[in-house]
Structures are given as structure tokens and as C-alpha cells.
């Protein structure tokens, strides 16, 4: 009987834990979309960005650095890794940067630019939809950004 009492206690504890988790919204719906991570990398030395979106935080980091380096970036650095959102990297000069997130790419870009007056967007994107194509050169004064 001791074995059954222990088993019943464990089952009751698991059921209570599951109910508690459901009450606090811990359990995800069965049809919930998987988490996606966006990573933004950039090389100030080469003015080359890297952007990656994957289902794994570390893989997004690695892929953004790899893309930056593959495109010719030297000393690429990851500036942001965000989950299920849009992110933007605004740069000014050779070392000044700020990242921001938002519900849309435009929101993220606007926030980054507002926090770093005089800057421009080096790279931005979202975990859903299509990312903004990276800017591969600094804009000339008053010139529009060049994108691929």
C-alpha cells in the first residue's frame, strides 16, 4: 500500500502543477507558432551587416556573424538577439550604435533612430515576414540608403 500512496501523491502533485501552470499561462496552445530569434550583427570596420532568423538563439547568433563575415565584414559583432519581434540597429559614425525592438520593422527602426539622433539604420528585420535588406554602405549626406 505504501507504494500506491506514493504513486497517488506524485500523480496528484503533477496534476496540481499542470493546473497551476495552465492558470498562469505557462502552457502554450497546441497550435502555437514556434519561437523565432533574430540576430543582428555588424562590422563597423567594413560597414557590413549580418542578419539571421532561426528557431535557436545560439544558431541565430552564429549565422548572423557568419553572414557578416561571408559578405566581407571584418570584426563582426552581434548587437542584438531578440525573440518573436522586430529589431533594428542604428549606427552613427564609426563606433556609436543603438538597437531597438518594436511590433513592426518600422517601429523598431523609428525607436532606434530616436535614441541615436543623426544615425541611420544599418540593418533591421523581423522574426516574421521579410527582413529589410542590409545596407552595404554608409549613405552620403542627404542621399537615400542603398539596398540590394
N, C-alpha and C positions, 0 to 999 in steps of 0.2 A: 503494500500500500504506500509506503514511503516514496517509491519510485513514481507512482501515478500522481501523488500530491505534488511532487517537484515538477513533473511534466505539466500538470494543470496550472501551476503557478507561473511557469515560464510562458505557456500559451496565453494566459491571461495578461501577463506583463507585455508580451508582444502585441496583443490586440489593443491594449490601452495605449501603448506607444504609437501604434499606427493611427488610432483615432485622434490622439493628441497632435500628431504630425499633420493630419488632414485638417484639423481645426485651425492650425497656424499657417496653412497654405504651403507646407513643405513639400507635399507630394505634388508632382507635376501631372497634368492631364495626360492620358494615354496618347493623345494625338498632338502633343506639344512639339513644336519645332525644336531641333537640337540647338544647343548654344553654339554661336559662332564668334570667333575672335578676329579682330582687325588689328594688325600691327603696322605702324608707320616708321620707316627708317629713312635716314637722310645722311648724305655726305656733304658737309659744308665745304670741304676741300675741293670736291668735284662738282658740286651743285646737282647731285644725282639722288633721286628718291627711290624708295622701295616700299611697296605696299603688298600685304598678303592677308587673305581671309581664309581661315581654316576652322575646323572644329576643335582644334587643340591649341591652347595658349602658347606652348613652347614651340610648336611647329610653325605657328604664325610668325613668331619672333625670328626663328631661323630662316624662314622663307623670305621675309622682308629684307633681312640682311643679305641673303644670297642674291635676291633680285637687284638690290642696290649695287652690290659688287659686280654682278654679271653685266650690268649696264655701264660699268666703268667707274663706279664710286670707290673712292679711297677713304679709309677710316669711317666707314658707315656706322651709324649709331641708331639704335632703336629709341624713338622718342615717346611712343605710346603703344600700349596694348590694351584694347578695350573689348568688352563683351556685349554683343547684341545691341550695337549702337552705331552712330556715325562719328567719325573723328577727323580732325584737321590739324595740320602743322603749319603755323605761320612763322615765317623767318624774316629777320631784318639784319642786314649786314652779314658779317662772317661768323658770328657766334650766337646771336640772340634769337631765341625761339620760344614759342608757346604752343601748347596743344590744348584742344578743347573738344568736347563732345556735344552732341545735340541729337534731337529726334530725326533731323534730316541733315543731309550734307551741307546745305546752305546754313542751317542753324549752327552747325559745328564751325564752319568757316567764318561766319559772322562773329561768333564768340571769340574765336582765336584772333581775328583781326582787331576786335575791340580791345582785347587785353594786351595787344602789342602794336600800338599806333605806328603807322608808317610801314608796316610789314606787308608781305604778300604770302599767299598760300603756296607752299611748296608741294604738298600732296594732301589729298583728302579722299575719303570714301566711307562706305557703309558696309555693314555685315550683310545687308540685303540690297538687292538692286545692283546697279553697275557703279563702280568707283570712278571718281574723276581721274582722267588720265594724268599721269605725273607731268609736272613742268620740268623741262630739261635745261632751262637756262634762267638766269635772273632777268626780269624784264628791264628794258631800257626805260628811262624816265618818261612816263606818260604812255608807254607802249602797252598794248594788250599782252596778256600772258600767252606764250606759245605752247600749244598742246599737240600731242600726236593723235 
